[in-house]
Amino acid sequence: MKQILRAVLVSSLFASSAALAQDMEMNMNIQVDENGMPSTNIQMKGQDENGEEQNVNMRVRAGGNSANMQVKVKGSGMQPMQEQEQEQVHQQAPTRHRPPPPPPPVAARDCGTGNDAGCSMMRDGKYPMDAQTWAGFYESLKSQSNEISRQEMAEKMLKRTYITAAQYGLMLDLFRNEISRLELAKDSASHVVNPQHALGFSSKWRNSISAEEYSEMIAEQQP
């Protein structure tokens, strides 16, 4: 667009310079259409060396990628009407679009449980505890000597957070009482992101009835 506008201005300045050099009367009107394209209308009147009247009408228009100049000359001793048309095409250099940079690599999540398959999984749109959160939670449970208080703490925490099957198993191991362990397992199973990896935890119960009850409960949690 700047090149087109420059071509229009140059053509207009050239015409005005020619008019001044020939001592001619000039009327120039510059307009911009509704598309923002400039145009110039130039009318010049004067006399030749023989005193004959000479008229020159010039119109310079811009459109698309080109500037169009139309000149009409009329005077005695010449053809009744001459029309010359000059078109200056300015090719715009193709815009080179750089491809967007690749997204930064996603850092692998660490849940504090080694090579944990559930660490990158989600449940209900939420990831399990990261390593730092898990470490604080696990140490808080271990510091509770009373299993009833420990169970209440775990149940309260797991109402708003999620854990992996590996974290789930480590938490259950903190409870010696099999009844408390089973109650906690039932209460927190819905917040395990990969419950399919917790199917084998039934071996944590020596009581076969409790082990079977756990297996049935965790199987219902499978996505």
C-alpha positions as CSV (number, residue, x, y, z in Angstrom):
1,M,0.0,0.0,0.0
2,K,2.9,2.4,0.8
3,Q,4.4,1.7,-2.6
4,I,1.1,2.5,-4.4
5,L,0.7,5.7,-2.5
6,R,4.3,6.7,-3.3
7,A,3.6,6.1,-7.0
8,V,0.6,8.3,-6.9
9,L,2.4,11.1,-5.1
10,V,5.4,10.9,-7.5
11,S,3.1,11.1,-10.5
12,S,1.3,14.1,-9.0
13,L,4.6,15.9,-8.2
14,F,5.9,15.2,-11.7
15,A,2.8,16.7,-13.2
16,S,2.9,19.8,-11.0
17,S,6.6,20.3,-11.8
18,A,5.9,20.1,-15.5
19,A,3.1,22.6,-15.2
20,L,5.4,25.1,-13.4
21,A,8.1,24.6,-16.0
22,Q,5.7,25.4,-18.8
23,D,4.1,28.3,-17.1
24,M,0.7,26.6,-17.2
25,E,-2.4,27.1,-14.9
26,M,-2.9,23.9,-12.9
27,N,-5.7,22.6,-10.7
28,M,-5.0,19.5,-8.7
29,N,-7.5,17.5,-6.5
30,I,-6.4,14.6,-4.4
31,Q,-9.1,12.2,-3.1
32,V,-9.3,8.9,-1.2
33,D,-12.1,6.5,-2.0
34,E,-14.1,4.3,0.4
35,N,-11.5,1.6,0.2
36,G,-8.7,3.9,1.2
37,M,-7.2,4.1,-2.3
38,P,-5.8,7.5,-3.3
39,S,-6.5,9.2,-6.6
40,T,-5.4,12.5,-8.1
41,N,-7.1,14.7,-10.7
42,I,-4.9,17.3,-12.4
43,Q,-6.1,19.9,-15.0
44,M,-3.6,22.2,-16.7
45,K,-4.2,25.0,-19.1
46,G,-1.7,27.1,-21.0
47,Q,-0.5,28.3,-24.4
48,D,2.1,26.9,-26.8
49,E,4.8,29.0,-28.5
50,N,2.2,30.0,-31.1
51,G,-0.2,31.3,-28.6
52,E,-2.6,28.4,-29.1
53,E,-4.5,27.1,-26.1
54,Q,-3.4,23.8,-24.7
55,N,-5.4,21.6,-22.3
56,V,-4.1,18.6,-20.3
57,N,-6.2,16.5,-18.1
58,M,-4.4,13.9,-15.9
59,R,-5.9,11.3,-13.6
60,V,-3.8,9.0,-11.4
61,R,-5.6,6.2,-9.7
62,A,-4.4,3.5,-7.3
63,G,-6.1,0.1,-7.0
64,G,-5.0,-3.3,-5.9
65,N,-1.3,-3.6,-6.4
66,S,-1.0,-1.0,-9.2
67,A,-1.2,2.7,-9.9
68,N,-2.9,3.8,-13.1
69,M,-2.1,7.1,-14.8
70,Q,-4.4,8.4,-17.6
71,V,-3.4,11.6,-19.6
72,K,-5.6,13.5,-22.1
73,V,-4.0,16.2,-24.2
74,K,-6.0,18.6,-26.4
75,G,-4.9,21.5,-28.5
76,S,-4.7,23.0,-32.1
77,G,-2.2,21.4,-34.4
78,M,-2.6,18.1,-32.7
79,Q,-5.0,15.3,-33.1
80,P,-8.5,16.1,-31.8
81,M,-7.9,13.9,-28.7
82,Q,-5.0,11.8,-27.6
83,E,-5.2,9.4,-24.7
84,Q,-2.2,7.8,-23.1
85,E,-2.4,5.3,-20.3
86,Q,0.5,4.2,-18.2
87,E,0.3,1.5,-15.6
88,Q,2.9,1.0,-12.9
89,V,2.6,-2.3,-11.2
90,H,4.3,-2.7,-7.9
91,Q,4.6,-6.3,-6.8
92,Q,4.5,-6.7,-3.1
93,A,7.1,-9.0,-1.8
94,P,5.5,-12.2,-0.5
95,T,5.2,-12.2,3.2
96,R,7.1,-14.9,4.8
97,H,5.3,-16.4,7.7
98,R,7.6,-18.0,10.2
99,P,6.2,-21.2,11.6
100,P,5.3,-20.9,15.3
101,P,7.9,-22.1,17.6
102,P,7.4,-25.6,19.0
103,P,5.8,-25.8,22.4
104,P,8.2,-26.2,25.3
105,P,8.6,-29.8,26.4
106,V,6.3,-30.8,29.2
107,A,8.2,-31.7,32.3
108,A,7.5,-35.2,33.6
109,R,5.4,-35.1,36.8
110,D,7.0,-36.5,40.0
111,C,4.7,-37.9,42.6
112,G,7.4,-39.0,45.0
113,T,6.8,-42.7,44.3
114,G,9.4,-43.4,41.7
115,N,8.3,-44.6,38.2
116,D,4.6,-44.2,38.9
117,A,2.3,-44.8,35.9
118,G,-0.5,-42.9,37.6
119,C,1.4,-39.7,38.1
120,S,0.5,-38.3,34.6
121,M,-3.1,-39.5,34.8
122,M,-6.1,-37.5,35.7
123,R,-9.5,-38.2,37.4
124,D,-12.3,-35.7,37.4
125,G,-9.9,-33.3,35.6
126,K,-7.4,-33.4,38.4
127,Y,-3.9,-34.7,38.8
128,P,-2.7,-36.7,41.8
129,M,-0.5,-35.2,44.5
130,D,2.9,-34.1,43.4
131,A,6.0,-35.3,45.2
132,Q,6.2,-32.3,47.6
133,T,2.5,-32.5,48.5
134,W,2.6,-36.3,48.9
135,A,5.7,-36.1,51.2
136,G,4.0,-33.6,53.5
137,F,0.8,-35.7,53.6
138,Y,2.5,-39.0,54.2
139,E,4.7,-37.6,57.0
140,S,1.7,-36.1,58.7
141,L,0.0,-39.4,58.7
142,K,3.0,-41.2,60.0
143,S,3.4,-38.7,62.9
144,Q,-0.1,-39.6,64.2
145,S,0.3,-42.4,66.7
146,N,-3.5,-42.9,67.0
147,E,-4.9,-44.8,64.1
148,I,-8.4,-43.3,64.5
149,S,-6.9,-39.8,64.3
150,R,-4.7,-40.9,61.3
151,Q,-7.8,-42.2,59.5
152,E,-9.7,-39.1,60.1
153,M,-6.8,-37.0,58.8
154,A,-6.5,-39.1,55.7
155,E,-10.2,-39.0,54.9
156,K,-10.4,-35.3,55.3
157,M,-7.4,-34.6,53.1
158,L,-8.6,-37.0,50.3
159,K,-11.9,-35.2,50.0
160,R,-10.2,-32.5,48.0
161,T,-7.1,-34.2,46.6
162,Y,-6.3,-37.2,44.4
163,I,-3.6,-39.9,44.7
164,T,-2.1,-42.6,42.5
165,A,-2.5,-46.3,43.2
166,A,1.1,-46.4,44.5
167,Q,0.4,-43.6,46.9
168,Y,-2.8,-45.3,47.9
169,G,-1.0,-48.6,48.7
170,L,1.6,-46.7,50.8
171,M,-1.1,-45.0,52.7
172,L,-2.9,-48.2,53.5
173,D,0.3,-49.8,54.8
174,L,0.3,-47.2,57.6
175,F,-2.8,-48.9,59.2
176,R,-2.3,-52.0,61.2
177,N,-5.9,-52.4,62.0
178,E,-7.5,-54.2,59.1
179,I,-11.0,-52.7,59.8
180,S,-9.6,-49.2,59.7
181,R,-7.6,-50.0,56.6
182,L,-10.6,-51.3,54.8
183,E,-12.8,-48.3,55.8
184,L,-10.1,-45.9,54.5
185,A,-9.7,-47.9,51.3
186,K,-13.5,-47.6,50.6
187,D,-13.7,-44.0,51.5
188,S,-10.7,-42.9,49.3
189,A,-11.0,-45.3,46.4
190,S,-12.9,-42.7,44.3
191,H,-9.9,-40.4,44.5
192,V,-7.4,-42.8,43.1
193,V,-6.6,-41.7,39.5
194,N,-5.6,-45.3,38.3
195,P,-7.6,-47.7,40.5
196,Q,-6.9,-50.5,38.0
197,H,-3.4,-50.6,39.3
198,A,-4.7,-51.1,42.9
199,L,-6.5,-54.5,42.2
200,G,-3.6,-56.5,43.7
201,F,-3.8,-54.7,47.1
202,S,-6.3,-57.3,48.4
203,S,-3.2,-59.1,49.7
204,K,-2.9,-56.5,52.3
205,W,-5.7,-58.2,54.3
206,R,-5.2,-61.5,56.0
207,N,-8.9,-61.8,56.5
208,S,-10.3,-63.4,53.4
209,I,-13.7,-61.8,53.8
210,S,-12.1,-58.3,54.0
211,A,-9.8,-59.1,51.0
212,E,-12.8,-60.2,48.9
213,E,-14.7,-57.1,50.0
214,Y,-11.8,-54.9,48.9
215,S,-11.5,-56.6,45.6
216,E,-15.2,-56.1,44.8
217,M,-15.0,-52.5,45.9
218,I,-11.9,-51.5,43.9
219,A,-13.2,-53.4,40.8
220,E,-16.2,-51.1,40.7
221,Q,-13.9,-48.1,40.5
222,Q,-12.4,-49.1,37.2
223,P,-12.9,-46.4,34.5
